[in-house]
Amino acid sequence: MDFNEERELNGEMNKNLIKAAPEMMKSFGDLHAVYEADSATSIVEKEMVAIGISITIKCIPCMLAHITTFKKVGGTREQLVDVVKTCILMNGGPGTAYGAKALAMYDELN
């Protein structure tokens, strides 16, 4: 599977959504900026939570976006494995299936 290609396609679709709903998407962007701001929780930790939620709700585009950011900010494969283990504990089979996808994404995405 080409996760880089899928991520690019998601980006193109988001551009169309920005054109269709500019005010909403600007607000969402502003919310994201607050999320990324310095706080008591590091951006790596925040992305670990976001990845865990993405796995749990089975949102492939969310997983692609957050795993990409996680890698960019220095998140390690070992940290991702810890997230996946928690998802398996809390979600059983679906946590296993989407956790495996998350690891494959981490290994493939650049």
GUNUTOR-445094 format. One record per residue: z negated, y negated, x negated of N, C-alpha, C in turn; residue number from 1. Coordinates in steps of 0.2 Angstrom, whole numbers. Example, Ala and Ser with C-alpha at 12.3 -4.5 7.8 and 13.67 -1.06 7.14 Angstrom:
BEGIN
+-------+-------+-------+-------+-------+-------+-------+-------+-------+-----+
|   n_Z |   n_Y |   n_X |  ca_Z |  ca_Y |  ca_X |   c_Z |   c_Y |   c_X | pos |
+-------+-------+-------+-------+-------+-------+-------+-------+-------+-----+
|   -39 |    28 |   -66 |   -39 |    22 |   -62 |   -39 |    16 |   -66 |   1 |
|   -35 |    11 |   -64 |   -36 |     5 |   -68 |   -39 |     0 |   -64 |   2 |
+-------+-------+-------+-------+-------+-------+-------+-------+-------+-----+
END
This chain:
BEGIN
+-------+-------+-------+-------+-------+-------+-------+-------+-------+-----+
|   n_Z |   n_Y |   n_X |  ca_Z |  ca_Y |  ca_X |   c_Z |   c_Y |   c_X | pos |
+-------+-------+-------+-------+-------+-------+-------+-------+-------+-----+
|     0 |     6 |    -4 |     0 |     0 |     0 |     0 |    -6 |    -4 |   1 |
|     4 |   -11 |    -2 |     4 |   -17 |    -6 |     0 |   -23 |    -3 |   2 |
|    -7 |   -23 |    -6 |   -11 |   -28 |    -3 |   -10 |   -35 |    -5 |   3 |
|    -7 |   -36 |   -10 |    -4 |   -43 |   -12 |     1 |   -45 |    -8 |   4 |
|     6 |   -41 |    -6 |    11 |   -43 |    -1 |     8 |   -45 |     6 |   5 |
|     3 |   -40 |     8 |     0 |   -41 |    15 |    -4 |   -48 |    15 |   6 |
|    -7 |   -49 |     9 |   -11 |   -56 |     9 |    -6 |   -62 |     9 |   7 |
|    -1 |   -61 |     6 |     4 |   -67 |     6 |     7 |   -68 |    13 |   8 |
|     8 |   -62 |    17 |    11 |   -62 |    24 |     5 |   -66 |    28 |   9 |
|    -1 |   -64 |    27 |    -6 |   -67 |    31 |    -6 |   -75 |    30 |  10 |
|    -5 |   -77 |    23 |    -5 |   -84 |    22 |     0 |   -87 |    26 |  11 |
|     6 |   -84 |    26 |    12 |   -87 |    30 |    10 |   -88 |    37 |  12 |
|     7 |   -83 |    40 |     5 |   -83 |    47 |     0 |   -88 |    48 |  13 |
|    -4 |   -89 |    43 |    -9 |   -95 |    44 |    -6 |  -101 |    44 |  14 |
|    -1 |  -102 |    40 |     3 |  -109 |    40 |     5 |  -110 |    47 |  15 |
|     8 |  -105 |    50 |    11 |  -106 |    57 |     5 |  -108 |    62 |  16 |
|    -1 |  -105 |    61 |    -7 |  -107 |    65 |    -9 |  -114 |    64 |  17 |
|    -9 |  -116 |    58 |   -11 |  -123 |    56 |    -6 |  -128 |    60 |  18 |
|     0 |  -126 |    60 |     5 |  -130 |    63 |     4 |  -130 |    71 |  19 |
|     2 |  -125 |    74 |     1 |  -124 |    81 |    -6 |  -127 |    83 |  20 |
|   -11 |  -127 |    79 |   -17 |  -129 |    81 |   -21 |  -133 |    75 |  21 |
|   -18 |  -138 |    73 |   -20 |  -142 |    67 |   -27 |  -144 |    68 |  22 |
|   -30 |  -147 |    73 |   -37 |  -149 |    74 |   -42 |  -143 |    73 |  23 |
|   -40 |  -138 |    76 |   -45 |  -132 |    76 |   -45 |  -129 |    69 |  24 |
|   -39 |  -129 |    66 |   -39 |  -126 |    59 |   -42 |  -131 |    54 |  25 |
|   -41 |  -137 |    55 |   -45 |  -142 |    50 |   -52 |  -141 |    51 |  26 |
|   -55 |  -141 |    57 |   -62 |  -140 |    58 |   -64 |  -133 |    55 |  27 |
|   -60 |  -128 |    55 |   -62 |  -122 |    52 |   -62 |  -122 |    45 |  28 |
|   -57 |  -126 |    42 |   -57 |  -128 |    35 |   -63 |  -132 |    33 |  29 |
|   -65 |  -136 |    37 |   -71 |  -140 |    35 |   -78 |  -136 |    35 |  30 |
|   -78 |  -131 |    40 |   -83 |  -126 |    40 |   -83 |  -122 |    34 |  31 |
|   -77 |  -120 |    32 |   -77 |  -116 |    26 |   -79 |  -120 |    20 |  32 |
|   -78 |  -126 |    19 |   -80 |  -130 |    14 |   -88 |  -130 |    13 |  33 |
|   -91 |  -131 |    19 |   -98 |  -131 |    19 |  -101 |  -124 |    17 |  34 |
|   -98 |  -119 |    19 |   -99 |  -112 |    17 |   -99 |  -111 |     9 |  35 |
|   -94 |  -114 |     6 |   -93 |  -114 |    -1 |   -98 |  -118 |    -5 |  36 |
|  -101 |  -123 |    -2 |  -105 |  -128 |    -6 |  -111 |  -124 |    -9 |  37 |
|  -113 |  -127 |   -14 |  -119 |  -125 |   -18 |  -125 |  -124 |   -13 |  38 |
|  -129 |  -119 |   -14 |  -135 |  -118 |   -10 |  -139 |  -113 |   -13 |  39 |
|  -144 |  -110 |   -10 |  -149 |  -106 |   -13 |  -145 |   -99 |   -14 |  40 |
|  -140 |   -98 |   -11 |  -136 |   -91 |   -11 |  -130 |   -93 |   -15 |  41 |
|  -128 |   -89 |   -20 |  -122 |   -90 |   -24 |  -116 |   -88 |   -20 |  42 |
|  -110 |   -91 |   -22 |  -104 |   -89 |   -19 |  -103 |   -82 |   -19 |  43 |
|  -104 |   -78 |   -25 |  -103 |   -71 |   -25 |  -107 |   -68 |   -20 |  44 |
|  -114 |   -70 |   -19 |  -118 |   -66 |   -14 |  -115 |   -68 |    -7 |  45 |
|  -113 |   -74 |    -6 |  -110 |   -76 |     1 |  -104 |   -71 |     2 |  46 |
|  -100 |   -70 |    -3 |   -94 |   -66 |    -2 |   -96 |   -59 |    -1 |  47 |
|  -101 |   -57 |    -4 |  -103 |   -50 |    -3 |  -105 |   -49 |     5 |  48 |
|  -108 |   -54 |     7 |  -110 |   -54 |    15 |  -104 |   -54 |    19 |  49 |
|   -99 |   -58 |    17 |   -93 |   -59 |    21 |   -89 |   -53 |    20 |  50 |
|   -89 |   -49 |    15 |   -85 |   -43 |    14 |   -88 |   -38 |    18 |  51 |
|   -95 |   -37 |    18 |   -98 |   -32 |    22 |   -97 |   -33 |    30 |  52 |
|   -97 |   -40 |    32 |   -95 |   -41 |    39 |   -88 |   -39 |    40 |  53 |
|   -83 |   -41 |    36 |   -76 |   -39 |    37 |   -75 |   -32 |    37 |  54 |
|   -79 |   -28 |    33 |   -78 |   -21 |    34 |   -81 |   -18 |    40 |  55 |
|   -86 |   -21 |    42 |   -90 |   -19 |    48 |   -85 |   -20 |    55 |  56 |
|   -82 |   -26 |    55 |   -78 |   -28 |    61 |   -71 |   -25 |    60 |  57 |
|   -69 |   -22 |    54 |   -63 |   -19 |    53 |   -57 |   -24 |    53 |  58 |
|   -58 |   -30 |    49 |   -54 |   -35 |    49 |   -50 |   -35 |    42 |  59 |
|   -44 |   -32 |    42 |   -41 |   -32 |    36 |   -39 |   -38 |    33 |  60 |
|   -36 |   -43 |    37 |   -35 |   -50 |    34 |   -41 |   -53 |    31 |  61 |
|   -47 |   -52 |    34 |   -53 |   -55 |    32 |   -55 |   -52 |    25 |  62 |
|   -54 |   -45 |    25 |   -56 |   -41 |    19 |   -52 |   -44 |    13 |  63 |
|   -45 |   -45 |    14 |   -41 |   -47 |     9 |   -43 |   -54 |     6 |  64 |
|   -44 |   -58 |    11 |   -46 |   -65 |     9 |   -53 |   -65 |     5 |  65 |
|   -58 |   -62 |     8 |   -64 |   -62 |     5 |   -65 |   -58 |    -2 |  66 |
|   -61 |   -52 |    -2 |   -61 |   -49 |    -9 |   -57 |   -53 |   -14 |  67 |
|   -52 |   -56 |   -12 |   -48 |   -61 |   -17 |   -53 |   -66 |   -20 |  68 |
|   -57 |   -69 |   -15 |   -61 |   -74 |   -17 |   -67 |   -71 |   -22 |  69 |
|   -70 |   -66 |   -19 |   -75 |   -62 |   -23 |   -73 |   -61 |   -30 |  70 |
|   -67 |   -58 |   -31 |   -64 |   -57 |   -38 |   -64 |   -64 |   -42 |  71 |
|   -61 |   -69 |   -39 |   -60 |   -75 |   -42 |   -67 |   -78 |   -45 |  72 |
|   -72 |   -77 |   -41 |   -78 |   -80 |   -43 |   -83 |   -76 |   -47 |  73 |
|   -80 |   -70 |   -49 |   -83 |   -66 |   -54 |   -87 |   -60 |   -51 |  74 |
|   -86 |   -58 |   -44 |   -89 |   -52 |   -41 |   -86 |   -46 |   -45 |  75 |
|   -90 |   -41 |   -46 |   -88 |   -35 |   -50 |   -87 |   -29 |   -45 |  76 |
|   -84 |   -24 |   -47 |   -82 |   -18 |   -43 |   -89 |   -15 |   -42 |  77 |
|   -94 |   -15 |   -46 |  -100 |   -12 |   -45 |  -104 |   -15 |   -39 |  78 |
|  -103 |   -22 |   -39 |  -107 |   -26 |   -33 |  -103 |   -24 |   -27 |  79 |
|   -96 |   -23 |   -27 |   -93 |   -21 |   -21 |   -95 |   -14 |   -19 |  80 |
|   -96 |   -10 |   -23 |   -98 |    -3 |   -22 |  -105 |    -3 |   -18 |  81 |
|  -109 |    -8 |   -20 |  -116 |    -9 |   -17 |  -115 |   -11 |    -9 |  82 |
|  -110 |   -16 |    -9 |  -108 |   -18 |    -2 |  -106 |   -12 |     2 |  83 |
|  -101 |    -8 |     0 |   -98 |    -3 |     3 |  -104 |     3 |     5 |  84 |
|  -108 |     4 |     0 |  -114 |     9 |     2 |  -118 |     6 |     8 |  85 |
|  -119 |     0 |     8 |  -123 |    -3 |    14 |  -119 |    -2 |    20 |  86 |
|  -112 |    -3 |    20 |  -108 |    -3 |    26 |  -108 |     5 |    28 |  87 |
|  -108 |     9 |    23 |  -108 |    17 |    25 |  -114 |    18 |    29 |  88 |
|  -120 |    16 |    26 |  -126 |    17 |    29 |  -127 |    14 |    36 |  89 |
|  -124 |     8 |    37 |  -125 |     5 |    44 |  -119 |     7 |    49 |  90 |
|  -113 |     9 |    46 |  -107 |    11 |    50 |  -105 |    18 |    50 |  91 |
|  -108 |    22 |    46 |  -105 |    29 |    46 |   -98 |    29 |    44 |  92 |
|   -94 |    33 |    47 |   -87 |    35 |    46 |   -83 |    29 |    45 |  93 |
|   -83 |    24 |    50 |   -79 |    18 |    49 |   -81 |    14 |    43 |  94 |
|   -87 |    14 |    41 |   -89 |    10 |    35 |   -86 |    14 |    29 |  95 |
|   -86 |    21 |    29 |   -83 |    24 |    24 |   -75 |    23 |    23 |  96 |
|   -72 |    23 |    29 |   -64 |    22 |    29 |   -63 |    15 |    27 |  97 |
|   -66 |    10 |    29 |   -64 |     3 |    28 |   -67 |     1 |    21 |  98 |
|   -73 |     5 |    19 |   -76 |     4 |    12 |   -71 |     6 |     7 |  99 |
|   -67 |    12 |     8 |   -62 |    14 |     4 |   -57 |     9 |     3 | 100 |
|   -55 |     6 |     9 |   -49 |     1 |     8 |   -52 |    -5 |     4 | 101 |
|   -58 |    -7 |     5 |   -60 |   -12 |     1 |   -60 |   -11 |    -6 | 102 |
|   -62 |    -5 |    -8 |   -61 |    -3 |   -16 |   -54 |    -3 |   -18 | 103 |
|   -50 |    -1 |   -14 |   -42 |    -1 |   -16 |   -40 |    -8 |   -16 | 104 |
|   -42 |   -12 |   -12 |   -40 |   -19 |   -12 |   -42 |   -22 |   -18 | 105 |
|   -49 |   -21 |   -20 |   -52 |   -24 |   -26 |   -48 |   -22 |   -32 | 106 |
|   -46 |   -16 |   -32 |   -42 |   -13 |   -38 |   -35 |   -16 |   -39 | 107 |
|   -32 |   -17 |   -33 |   -25 |   -19 |   -33 |   -24 |   -27 |   -33 | 108 |
|   -28 |   -31 |   -29 |   -27 |   -38 |   -29 |   -28 |   -41 |   -35 | 109 |
|   -24 |   -46 |   -36 |   -24 |   -50 |   -42 |   -26 |   -57 |   -41 | 110 |
+-------+-------+-------+-------+-------+-------+-------+-------+-------+-----+
END
